[in-house]
Amino acid sequence: MNKIDCVIRRETANDHRTVETIIREAFWNFHAPGCSEHYFAHMMRDHRDFVPELDFVAEVDGRIAGSILYTTSLLVDDEGTEKKILTFGPIAVAKEFQRMGIGKKLMEHSFAEAVKLGFNVIVIFGNIGNYASSGFVSCKKHNVCLGEIYPSALLVRELVPGALDGRRWSYVESDAAQCCEDTEAVEAFDALFPPKEKKWQPSQEEFYISSHSVIVR
């Protein structure tokens, strides 16, 4: 993997369509035929849980090469105590800049800024192979569950060591992504971009398996 220098800065309104295009290209046919992640990003910016202070893009020679966006979410313990945390996604890197360390730089920069804002935990759904090197571990290791289960794809990163004290926490995701359930709205938004073919590819089966797997011990 060839590393590349990049500049991390806050996203501006003028960047929105470029960022949405990068997200669309990165996720197209990856999780399902087509994608909705670009619509999610478009709608997220107006959601109450959106964190504009952590909305970053990476630039290479003045060109946007990647993006990361955040919402707040919650951990709730068995006594009902709530802890406000962060969830990021989508995170995307333009295909020509992938495997150059840009995604990791976006994460590391945003993690540091998140601590300055007073956050100390991030929980995401993702492939551990993509995130272990950035400090994410299985939710089971921090006793973070989803209802009564520990999904294999639920990953936790303590931004401050010891932020989670071992008690059981239930993850409550922001409802920001519910907009993607409106398939007509997703299709109408996608029609604003150049046409692309929807099709099956092996990554979709991998995603199905990983997103439906749980840790039983």
BAMITI-464921 format. One record per residue: residue in three letters; chain; x, y, z of N, C-alpha, C, O, CB in turn. Coordinates in steps of 0.05 Angstrom, whole numbers, plus 5000, padded with zeros to 4 digits. Glycine has a CB too. Example, Ala and Ser with C-alpha at 12.3 -4.5 7.8 and 13.67 -1.06 7.14 Angstrom:
<torvos>
ala:A:5264:4886:5156:5246:4910:5156:5264:4934:5156:5285:4934:5169:5226:4911:5181
ser:A:5257:4955:5142:5273:4979:5143:5258:5001:5157:5268:5023:5161:5282:4988:5114
</torvos>
This chain:
<torvos>
met:A:5017:4976:5000:5000:5000:5000:5018:5025:5000:5034:5028:5018:4981:5000:5024
asn:A:5014:5042:4980:5029:5067:4979:5016:5089:4994:4993:5096:4988:5033:5075:4949
lys:A:5029:5099:5014:5018:5121:5030:5019:5147:5013:5035:5150:4995:5034:5125:5056
ile:A:5001:5165:5020:5000:5191:5005:4993:5213:5025:4979:5209:5044:4978:5189:4983
asp:A:5005:5236:5020:4999:5259:5038:4972:5271:5031:4964:5272:5008:5021:5280:5035
cys:A:4958:5279:5052:4932:5292:5047:4928:5313:5069:4941:5313:5090:4909:5271:5047
val:A:4910:5331:5063:4902:5352:5082:4873:5345:5092:4855:5341:5076:4903:5380:5069
ile:A:4869:5345:5118:4843:5340:5129:4831:5367:5137:4843:5383:5151:4844:5321:5154
arg:A:4807:5372:5128:4793:5397:5135:4763:5392:5138:4753:5371:5131:4798:5419:5113
arg:A:4749:5412:5149:4720:5410:5151:4707:5411:5124:4716:5426:5106:4710:5433:5170
glu:A:4686:5396:5121:4670:5397:5097:4655:5424:5096:4646:5435:5116:4650:5373:5096
thr:A:4651:5434:5071:4635:5458:5067:4611:5450:5050:4610:5429:5038:4651:5481:5054
ala:A:4591:5469:5048:4568:5463:5031:4575:5459:5002:4562:5444:4988:4548:5487:5034
asn:A:4597:5472:4993:4605:5469:4965:4616:5441:4960:4619:5432:4937:4626:5489:4958
asp:A:4623:5426:4981:4634:5399:4978:4613:5377:4977:4619:5355:4970:4653:5393:5001
his:A:4588:5384:4983:4568:5364:4988:4565:5345:4964:4566:5320:4967:4542:5376:4994
arg:A:4561:5355:4940:4556:5337:4917:4581:5321:4911:4578:5297:4904:4548:5354:4893
thr:A:4604:5332:4913:4629:5316:4909:4631:5294:4929:4637:5271:4921:4654:5334:4910
val:A:4626:5299:4954:4627:5279:4975:4606:5257:4970:4612:5234:4972:4623:5291:5003
glu:A:4582:5265:4963:4561:5246:4957:4567:5228:4933:4561:5205:4933:4534:5260:4952
thr:A:4581:5240:4914:4589:5224:4890:4611:5203:4898:4610:5180:4889:4600:5242:4868
ile:A:4630:5212:4915:4650:5193:4924:4638:5170:4940:4645:5147:4937:4671:5208:4942
ile:A:4619:5177:4958:4605:5157:4973:4590:5138:4955:4592:5113:4959:4586:5169:4994
arg:A:4576:5148:4936:4561:5131:4917:4579:5112:4902:4573:5088:4900:4545:5149:4897
glu:A:4602:5122:4892:4620:5105:4878:4633:5084:4896:4637:5061:4887:4642:5122:4865
ala:A:4638:5091:4920:4651:5072:4939:4633:5050:4947:4642:5027:4951:4661:5087:4963
phe:A:4607:5055:4950:4588:5036:4961:4570:5023:4939:4555:5004:4946:4571:5049:4981
trp:A:4572:5031:4915:4554:5021:4894:4557:4991:4891:4579:4981:4886:4559:5035:4868
asn:A:4536:4976:4895:4535:4947:4892:4551:4933:4914:4555:4908:4912:4545:4939:4865
phe:A:4561:4947:4934:4578:4934:4954:4562:4918:4974:4568:4895:4979:4595:4954:4967
his:A:4542:4932:4987:4526:4918:5007:4500:4906:4995:4489:4887:5005:4518:4938:5029
ala:A:4491:4918:4973:4467:4910:4959:4468:4921:4931:4484:4939:4926:4441:4920:4975
pro:A:4452:4912:4913:4451:4924:4886:4445:4954:4889:4425:4961:4901:4430:4910:4868
gly:A:4461:4970:4876:4459:4999:4880:4470:5007:4907:4487:4994:4918:4429:5008:4877
cys:A:4459:5029:4918:4467:5037:4946:4449:5060:4954:4436:5073:4938:4497:5045:4947
ser:A:4449:5064:4981:4433:5087:4992:4451:5105:5010:4441:5124:5021:4410:5076:5008
glu:A:4476:5098:5012:4494:5112:5030:4497:5142:5023:4500:5159:5040:4521:5099:5031
his:A:4497:5148:4997:4499:5176:4989:4474:5192:4997:4476:5216:5003:4504:5178:4958
tyr:A:4451:5179:4996:4427:5192:5005:4427:5196:5035:4419:5217:5045:4402:5176:4996
phe:A:4437:5176:5049:4440:5178:5078:4457:5202:5085:4450:5218:5103:4453:5152:5089
ala:A:4480:5205:5072:4498:5228:5078:4483:5254:5072:4485:5274:5087:4523:5226:5061
his:A:4468:5255:5050:4454:5279:5042:4433:5287:5063:4431:5311:5070:4440:5275:5015
met:A:4419:5268:5074:4398:5273:5093:4410:5277:5122:4399:5292:5138:4378:5251:5094
met:A:4432:5264:5127:4443:5265:5154:4450:5293:5163:4447:5300:5186:4468:5247:5155
arg:A:4460:5309:5144:4470:5336:5151:4448:5353:5164:4455:5373:5178:4481:5350:5127
asp:A:4423:5347:5160:4401:5362:5172:4388:5348:5196:4368:5357:5207:4380:5368:5151
his:A:4399:5325:5204:4388:5310:5226:4398:5321:5252:4420:5331:5254:4395:5280:5223
arg:A:4381:5318:5272:4388:5329:5299:4413:5315:5311:4426:5328:5328:4365:5325:5318
asp:A:4419:5291:5303:4442:5277:5315:4468:5281:5299:4489:5272:5308:4436:5247:5315
phe:A:4467:5296:5277:4491:5301:5262:4510:5318:5278:4502:5336:5293:4484:5315:5235
val:A:4536:5312:5275:4557:5327:5289:4574:5342:5268:4593:5331:5258:4575:5307:5306
pro:A:4567:5367:5262:4581:5382:5241:4610:5386:5247:4627:5389:5229:4568:5408:5237
glu:A:4617:5387:5273:4645:5391:5281:4663:5368:5273:4688:5371:5273:4648:5396:5310
leu:A:4651:5345:5267:4667:5321:5259:4662:5313:5230:4666:5290:5223:4660:5298:5278
asp:A:4653:5332:5214:4647:5327:5186:4672:5336:5170:4676:5359:5164:4621:5343:5176
phe:A:4689:5316:5163:4715:5322:5151:4717:5310:5123:4706:5289:5116:4737:5311:5169
val:A:4734:5324:5107:4742:5313:5081:4773:5312:5080:4786:5327:5094:4731:5329:5057
ala:A:4783:5294:5064:4812:5293:5059:4817:5303:5031:4803:5295:5012:4823:5264:5062
glu:A:4837:5321:5028:4844:5332:5002:4871:5323:4994:4890:5322:5010:4843:5363:5003
val:A:4874:5316:4969:4900:5310:4957:4904:5328:4933:4889:5327:4914:4902:5279:4948
asp:A:4924:5345:4935:4929:5365:4914:4904:5381:4907:4898:5387:4884:4939:5351:4889
gly:A:4889:5389:4928:4866:5406:4924:4841:5391:4916:4820:5403:4911:4871:5426:4905
arg:A:4843:5365:4913:4820:5348:4904:4810:5332:4928:4825:5319:4942:4829:5330:4881
ile:A:4784:5331:4932:4772:5315:4953:4776:5286:4947:4767:5276:4926:4742:5322:4957
ala:A:4788:5272:4966:4795:5243:4962:4779:5225:4981:4778:5201:4976:4824:5239:4965
gly:A:4767:5236:5002:4753:5220:5021:4737:5237:5040:4740:5261:5041:4772:5202:5036
ser:A:4720:5223:5056:4701:5237:5074:4694:5219:5097:4694:5195:5095:4676:5246:5059
ile:A:4688:5232:5120:4677:5218:5143:4656:5236:5156:4660:5260:5158:4700:5210:5164
leu:A:4634:5224:5164:4612:5238:5177:4604:5223:5202:4606:5199:5204:4588:5241:5158
tyr:A:4594:5238:5222:4587:5227:5248:4559:5235:5257:4549:5256:5250:4607:5236:5269
thr:A:4547:5217:5272:4523:5224:5288:4529:5216:5317:4546:5200:5323:4497:5209:5277
thr:A:4513:5227:5335:4513:5218:5362:4495:5194:5365:4476:5190:5349:4505:5240:5382
ser:A:4501:5177:5384:4484:5154:5391:4486:5150:5421:4498:5167:5435:4493:5128:5375
leu:A:4475:5128:5431:4474:5125:5460:4483:5097:5468:4480:5077:5453:4446:5130:5470
leu:A:4494:5095:5492:4496:5070:5507:4479:5073:5531:4479:5093:5545:4526:5064:5514
val:A:4463:5052:5538:4446:5052:5561:4452:5027:5578:4452:5005:5568:4416:5052:5552
asp:A:4458:5032:5604:4464:5009:5621:4438:4997:5632:4416:5006:5627:4483:5017:5643
asp:A:4441:4976:5648:4418:4961:5658:4401:4977:5677:4378:4970:5683:4427:4935:5671
glu:A:4412:4999:5688:4398:5016:5706:4384:5039:5692:4371:5056:5704:4416:5027:5728
gly:A:4388:5040:5665:4376:5062:5650:4394:5087:5647:4385:5106:5635:4351:5070:5662
thr:A:4418:5085:5657:4436:5108:5654:4445:5110:5625:4454:5090:5613:4461:5104:5673
glu:A:4444:5134:5614:4451:5138:5586:4479:5151:5584:4487:5168:5600:4430:5156:5572
lys:A:4493:5143:5564:4519:5154:5558:4519:5162:5528:4516:5145:5511:4543:5134:5564
lys:A:4523:5188:5523:4524:5197:5495:4551:5190:5482:4572:5197:5493:4518:5227:5492
ile:A:4550:5177:5459:4574:5169:5446:4572:5177:5416:4554:5191:5408:4579:5138:5448
leu:A:4591:5167:5400:4592:5174:5372:4590:5149:5355:4599:5127:5363:4617:5189:5365
thr:A:4579:5152:5331:4580:5132:5310:4587:5146:5284:4576:5167:5277:4552:5117:5308
phe:A:4607:5135:5269:4612:5148:5244:4603:5130:5221:4598:5106:5224:4643:5153:5241
gly:A:4600:5143:5198:4592:5129:5174:4570:5145:5160:4553:5157:5173:4582:5101:5180
pro:A:4571:5145:5133:4591:5130:5118:4619:5144:5119:4621:5168:5121:4582:5128:5089
ile:A:4639:5127:5117:4666:5136:5112:4673:5125:5084:4669:5102:5079:4687:5127:5134
ala:A:4684:5142:5067:4689:5134:5039:4714:5147:5028:4720:5170:5035:4664:5140:5021
val:A:4728:5133:5012:4751:5143:4998:4747:5138:4968:4739:5116:4960:4778:5130:5008
ala:A:4753:5158:4952:4751:5155:4923:4768:5131:4914:4790:5127:4924:4760:5181:4908
lys:A:4758:5116:4894:4771:5091:4887:4800:5094:4879:4816:5077:4886:4756:5078:4864
glu:A:4807:5116:4866:4835:5120:4857:4853:5126:4880:4878:5126:4877:4836:5142:4837
phe:A:4842:5132:4904:4858:5138:4927:4856:5117:4949:4867:5121:4971:4850:5165:4938
gln:A:4843:5095:4944:4840:5075:4964:4866:5060:4969:4884:5058:4951:4818:5055:4956
arg:A:4869:5049:4993:4893:5034:5001:4918:5052:5002:4940:5042:4996:4897:5010:4983
met:A:4914:5077:5008:4936:5096:5011:4936:5108:5039:4951:5127:5044:4934:5118:4990
gly:A:4920:5098:5057:4919:5107:5085:4902:5131:5090:4902:5142:5112:4947:5114:5092
ile:A:4886:5139:5070:4869:5163:5074:4847:5158:5093:4842:5175:5111:4858:5172:5047
gly:A:4834:5136:5091:4812:5130:5110:4822:5129:5139:4809:5139:5157:4799:5103:5103
lys:A:4845:5118:5143:4856:5116:5170:4863:5144:5180:4859:5150:5204:4881:5099:5170
lys:A:4873:5162:5163:4880:5189:5171:4854:5204:5178:4854:5220:5197:4895:5203:5149
leu:A:4833:5200:5163:4807:5213:5169:4798:5204:5197:4788:5220:5213:4786:5206:5148
met:A:4800:5178:5202:4792:5168:5229:4809:5180:5251:4799:5190:5271:4793:5138:5229
glu:A:4835:5179:5248:4853:5188:5269:4849:5218:5275:4848:5226:5298:4882:5183:5261
his:A:4845:5234:5254:4841:5262:5258:4814:5267:5272:4813:5283:5291:4841:5277:5231
ser:A:4794:5253:5263:4767:5257:5275:4767:5247:5304:4753:5258:5321:4746:5244:5259
phe:A:4781:5225:5310:4782:5215:5337:4794:5236:5356:4783:5241:5378:4799:5189:5339
ala:A:4815:5249:5348:4828:5270:5364:4809:5293:5369:4807:5304:5391:4854:5279:5351
glu:A:4795:5301:5348:4776:5323:5350:4752:5315:5368:4741:5332:5382:4766:5332:5323
ala:A:4744:5290:5366:4721:5280:5383:4728:5282:5412:4711:5290:5428:4714:5251:5375
val:A:4752:5275:5420:4761:5277:5448:4759:5306:5457:4751:5312:5480:4789:5266:5451
lys:A:4767:5325:5440:4766:5353:5447:4737:5362:5452:4732:5380:5468:4778:5370:5425
leu:A:4718:5349:5439:4690:5355:5442:4678:5342:5467:4655:5347:5474:4674:5347:5418
gly:A:4694:5324:5480:4684:5311:5504:4674:5283:5501:4664:5271:5520:4663:5327:5516
phe:A:4677:5271:5477:4668:5244:5472:4691:5225:5478:4714:5231:5475:4658:5240:5443
asn:A:4684:5201:5488:4705:5182:5495:4700:5153:5484:4716:5135:5490:4708:5180:5524
val:A:4678:5149:5469:4672:5122:5458:4660:5126:5430:4644:5143:5425:4653:5106:5477
ile:A:4668:5108:5412:4656:5106:5386:4646:5077:5382:4661:5058:5388:4676:5114:5363
val:A:4622:5074:5372:4612:5047:5365:4602:5048:5336:4588:5067:5328:4588:5039:5385
ile:A:4610:5028:5321:4602:5026:5293:4594:4998:5286:4599:4979:5301:4624:5036:5275
phe:A:4581:4995:5263:4578:4969:5250:4598:4968:5227:4599:4986:5211:4549:4964:5240
gly:A:4615:4947:5226:4634:4946:5205:4649:4919:5204:4645:4902:5222:4654:4968:5208
asn:A:4666:4917:5185:4683:4893:5182:4708:4897:5198:4723:4916:5194:4690:4888:5152
ile:A:4713:4880:5218:4735:4884:5236:4762:4885:5221:4781:4898:5230:4736:4862:5256
gly:A:4764:4872:5198:4788:4873:5182:4795:4901:5173:4819:4907:5168:4785:4855:5158
asn:A:4775:4918:5171:4780:4946:5163:4786:4965:5186:4796:4987:5182:4756:4956:5147
tyr:A:4779:4956:5210:4780:4975:5233:4798:4967:5256:4803:4983:5274:4753:4980:5242
ala:A:4807:4942:5257:4823:4933:5280:4848:4950:5283:4857:4955:5305:4830:4904:5277
ser:A:4860:4957:5261:4885:4973:5262:4881:5001:5272:4900:5015:5279:4898:4974:5234
ser:A:4856:5010:5273:4849:5036:5284:4838:5034:5312:4827:5054:5322:4829:5050:5266
gly:A:4842:5011:5325:4836:5008:5353:4808:4997:5360:4801:4996:5383:4838:5034:5366
phe:A:4793:4989:5340:4767:4978:5345:4769:4948:5353:4786:4934:5343:4748:4980:5320
val:A:4752:4940:5372:4751:4912:5381:4722:4903:5381:4703:4919:5378:4764:4909:5409
ser:A:4718:4877:5385:4692:4866:5387:4676:4879:5409:4686:4885:5431:4693:4836:5391
cys:A:4650:4883:5404:4633:4895:5425:4632:4877:5450:4629:4888:5472:4604:4898:5414
lys:A:4636:4851:5447:4636:4833:5469:4658:4840:5490:4654:4837:5514:4639:4804:5460
lys:A:4680:4850:5480:4703:4856:5498:4697:4879:5516:4709:4882:5538:4728:4862:5482
his:A:4678:4896:5509:4670:4918:5526:4641:4915:5536:4630:4934:5547:4672:4945:5511
asn:A:4630:4891:5533:4603:4885:5543:4582:4904:5531:4564:4912:5546:4603:4886:5573
val:A:4585:4910:5506:4566:4927:5492:4549:4909:5474:4559:4895:5457:4580:4950:5475
cys:A:4523:4909:5478:4505:4892:5463:4484:4907:5447:4482:4932:5450:4491:4872:5483
leu:A:4470:4893:5431:4448:4904:5416:4423:4888:5425:4419:4866:5415:4452:4903:5385
gly:A:4407:4900:5443:4386:4884:5455:4399:4863:5473:4412:4870:5493:4368:4871:5434
glu:A:4395:4838:5467:4407:4816:5482:4429:4802:5468:4439:4781:5477:4386:4797:5490
ile:A:4438:4812:5445:4457:4797:5429:4483:4814:5425:4482:4839:5429:4446:4790:5402
tyr:A:4504:4801:5417:4530:4814:5412:4536:4809:5382:4549:4789:5376:4552:4803:5431
pro:A:4528:4827:5365:4533:4823:5336:4563:4823:5330:4578:4838:5341:4519:4844:5319
ser:A:4571:4805:5312:4599:4804:5304:4609:4830:5292:4632:4838:5295:4604:4781:5285
ala:A:4591:4844:5278:4599:4869:5264:4597:4893:5282:4604:4915:5272:4581:4872:5240
leu:A:4588:4891:5307:4587:4914:5325:4614:4918:5338:4623:4901:5353:4564:4910:5346
leu:A:4627:4940:5332:4654:4945:5340:4656:4970:5358:4640:4989:5355:4672:4949:5316
val:A:4674:4969:5377:4677:4990:5397:4705:5001:5397:4725:4986:5395:4668:4980:5425
arg:A:4707:5027:5400:4734:5040:5404:4732:5059:5427:4717:5079:5426:4742:5055:5377
glu:A:4747:5054:5448:4750:5073:5470:4770:5095:5461:4793:5089:5455:4760:5059:5496
leu:A:4760:5120:5460:4778:5142:5454:4795:5149:5479:4817:5160:5477:4762:5166:5445
val:A:4783:5144:5502:4797:5148:5528:4798:5121:5542:4777:5110:5549:4783:5170:5545
pro:A:4821:5110:5547:4823:5083:5561:4807:5083:5587:4809:5101:5603:4852:5076:5566
gly:A:4791:5062:5590:4775:5059:5614:4748:5073:5613:4734:5074:5633:4790:5069:5637
ala:A:4741:5085:5590:4716:5100:5588:4692:5081:5593:4671:5090:5603:4713:5113:5560
leu:A:4695:5056:5586:4675:5036:5592:4685:5018:5614:4707:5008:5613:4668:5018:5566
asp:A:4669:5015:5635:4678:5002:5660:4671:4973:5663:4673:4962:5685:4668:5018:5683
gly:A:4661:4960:5642:4655:4932:5644:4625:4926:5648:4617:4903:5644:4670:4920:5666
arg:A:4610:4945:5657:4581:4941:5660:4569:4936:5633:4581:4943:5613:4567:4965:5674
arg:A:4546:4923:5632:4533:4918:5606:4520:4943:5596:4505:4957:5610:4512:4895:5609
trp:A:4526:4949:5570:4514:4972:5557:4499:4962:5532:4508:4945:5518:4536:4992:5549
ser:A:4476:4974:5528:4461:4968:5504:4464:4992:5484:4460:5015:5492:4431:4963:5510
tyr:A:4471:4985:5460:4475:5006:5440:4449:5015:5427:4433:4998:5419:4495:4996:5418
val:A:4444:5041:5427:4420:5053:5415:4430:5071:5393:4439:5093:5398:4403:5068:5436
glu:A:4426:5062:5368:4435:5077:5345:4417:5101:5339:4393:5100:5345:4437:5059:5321
ser:A:4428:5122:5328:4412:5144:5319:4392:5134:5298:4398:5115:5283:4430:5167:5307
asp:A:4369:5148:5296:4350:5140:5275:4355:5155:5249:4338:5155:5231:4322:5146:5285
ala:A:4378:5167:5246:4384:5183:5222:4382:5166:5197:4374:5176:5176:4412:5195:5224
ala:A:4390:5140:5198:4390:5123:5174:4363:5114:5166:4360:5101:5145:4408:5100:5179
gln:A:4343:5119:5182:4316:5110:5175:4306:5122:5149:4288:5112:5136:4296:5116:5197
cys:A:4317:5145:5141:4310:5158:5116:4314:5139:5093:4300:5141:5072:4325:5183:5112
cys:A:4333:5120:5095:4339:5102:5073:4318:5081:5069:4318:5067:5048:4366:5089:5078
glu:A:4299:5078:5088:4277:5059:5084:4257:5069:5064:4241:5054:5054:4263:5054:5111
asp:A:4258:5095:5058:4241:5107:5037:4254:5102:5010:4269:5119:5000:4236:5137:5042
thr:A:4249:5079:4998:4263:5071:4974:4256:5090:4950:4273:5094:4933:4255:5043:4966
glu:A:4232:5101:4950:4226:5120:4929:4243:5145:4931:4252:5156:4910:4196:5127:4930
ala:A:4247:5155:4955:4263:5178:4959:4292:5173:4951:4306:5190:4940:4262:5188:4988
val:A:4302:5149:4959:4329:5141:4951:4332:5141:4921:4352:5151:4910:4336:5113:4963
glu:A:4313:5129:4907:4314:5127:4878:4313:5155:4865:4327:5160:4846:4292:5109:4867
ala:A:4296:5172:4876:4293:5199:4865:4319:5214:4868:4327:5229:4850:4270:5214:4878
phe:A:4332:5211:4891:4357:5225:4895:4379:5213:4877:4395:5228:4865:4366:5223:4924
asp:A:4380:5187:4875:4400:5174:4858:4397:5182:4829:4417:5182:4814:4398:5144:4861
ala:A:4373:5189:4820:4368:5197:4792:4382:5223:4786:4385:5230:4762:4339:5199:4787
leu:A:4392:5238:4806:4406:5263:4801:4435:5258:4793:4449:5276:4786:4405:5280:4826
phe:A:4444:5233:4795:4471:5225:4788:4472:5210:4762:4451:5201:4752:4484:5208:4811
pro:A:4495:5207:4749:4497:5191:4725:4488:5163:4729:4493:5151:4750:4526:5191:4714
pro:A:4474:5151:4710:4463:5124:4713:4485:5103:4718:4507:5105:4706:4447:5116:4688
lys:A:4480:5084:4735:4498:5062:4740:4482:5036:4741:4458:5036:4749:4514:5066:4766
glu:A:4494:5014:4734:4480:4988:4734:4480:4976:4762:4501:4975:4775:4494:4969:4714
lys:A:4457:4968:4770:4454:4953:4795:4458:4924:4790:4446:4913:4771:4426:4959:4809
lys:A:4475:4911:4806:4479:4882:4801:4489:4869:4827:4497:4883:4846:4500:4878:4779
trp:A:4489:4843:4827:4500:4827:4849:4530:4824:4846:4540:4822:4824:4486:4800:4851
gln:A:4543:4825:4870:4572:4818:4870:4578:4804:4897:4563:4808:4916:4590:4843:4866
pro:A:4599:4789:4899:4605:4772:4922:4605:4788:4949:4598:4776:4969:4630:4758:4919
ser:A:4613:4813:4949:4614:4828:4974:4587:4830:4987:4586:4833:5012:4625:4856:4968
gln:A:4566:4827:4972:4539:4829:4984:4533:4804:5001:4520:4807:5022:4518:4831:4962
glu:A:4542:4781:4993:4539:4757:5009:4556:4758:5034:4548:4750:5056:4545:4732:4993
glu:A:4580:4769:5031:4598:4772:5054:4585:4791:5074:4586:4786:5099:4626:4783:5045
phe:A:4574:4813:5064:4561:4832:5082:4537:4819:5096:4532:4824:5120:4552:4857:5066
tyr:A:4521:4804:5081:4498:4791:5093:4506:4772:5116:4494:4773:5138:4482:4775:5072
ile:A:4527:4757:5112:4536:4738:5132:4546:4753:5157:4539:4746:5179:4558:4719:5121
ser:A:4564:4773:5152:4576:4787:5174:4555:4803:5190:4557:4805:5215:4598:4806:5165
ser:A:4535:4814:5176:4516:4830:5190:4494:4814:5204:4479:4825:5220:4502:4849:5170
his:A:4493:4788:5199:4474:4771:5213:4487:4751:5232:4474:4734:5244:4458:4755:5192
ser:A:4514:4754:5237:4528:4736:5255:4529:4749:5283:4531:4773:5286:4557:4731:5244
val:A:4529:4731:5303:4530:4740:5330:4551:4724:5346:4558:4702:5338:4503:4738:5344
ile:A:4561:4736:5367:4580:4722:5385:4564:4709:5407:4548:4723:5421:4601:4742:5397
val:A:4566:4683:5411:4549:4669:5430:4563:4663:5456:4550:4654:5475:4540:4643:5418
arg:A:4588:4668:5458:4603:4664:5484:4618:4689:5491:4632:4689:5512:4622:4639:5482
</torvos>
